[in-house]
Amino acid sequence: MFQEFNSLFDMMQVFSDEKKCVDHFRAVRWSNGVVCPHCGSVEVYNLKDGTHKCKEKECAKKFSVRFGTIFDDSKIALQKWFMAIYLATSHKKGISSCQLAKDIKVTQKTAWFMLHRIRAAILVDRSEPLTGTVEIDETYVGGKEKNKHASKRIKGTQGAGSAKSKAVVLGMIKRGGELRLDVIESANSKEIAPLVRENVCKTATVNTDEGNQYNWMHREYEHAQVKHAMGEYVNGDAYTNTIEGAFGHFKRSIVGVYHKASDKHIDRYLNMFAWRWNSRDMGEGERVNSLLKSAQGRKLTYKALINKRGAYE
Ligand SMILES: [Zn+2]
């Protein structure tokens, strides 16, 4: 069922018409047969137009495979959705709504909405705490790079990101493993400690810089601090280069593609970025299918996206 493909061209040869896309999504969504999304009945009619009708007399509702998914209420063909998912998940730096609009021939507004829905489908699984050596650091998204402390500046982003809104992002990464990103109110221990306790195993070795916000850690963790202010960046196994590298990638993806991630949507950008980072060993097809699997029950309404004035950004 999950044919391997490693290019957009290969994928579109597999999904050469709308019916093939519908059939594929149906197989991904209901791998054990169609289930009525209204009442949960497995007794359903398959209608000629590819939709379904529930056999339960009290329910008897008609539904399509899109119902209750990120594709719900969308008039855009699944073929275009599949292309959008491919482009949004395969490019390391993501894709802007302007570029996506051109690539799949929709309006920029539609592309913008599609990208938000795709990001909303990302499943964040934090059931397992990070183990081994974990690097923790915080960074600022938005605001002028030149105003930041030298150790927090990211090469290649100077002068960019002149957005007024600055978000503080806490990053935790298992060396050689998973990345987790969170927005925090400010970089103090009150904000950071609960997130670290929630996400990092008690037996882990934690590496941070010398910031006061990490002073509490030695009481709960094996804690190594790198003294950036002293010009120290690596001290044996103690370094934070992995998380700083991830921050660098994230910032460049924001600068190059999104221009500005407004605070309102930053959680979804972070989740998307971390997910792509964590699924870097997956094949392109595997990644598309993984997103399709989580596309159900994660509907995002237009109303939830736009701001009070009805503008989208
Ligand atoms: Zn039903």
Residues whose N, C-alpha, C, O or C-beta is under 5 A from the ligand:
A	BS01	ZN	C36 H38 C39 G40 S41 C54 E56 C59 A60
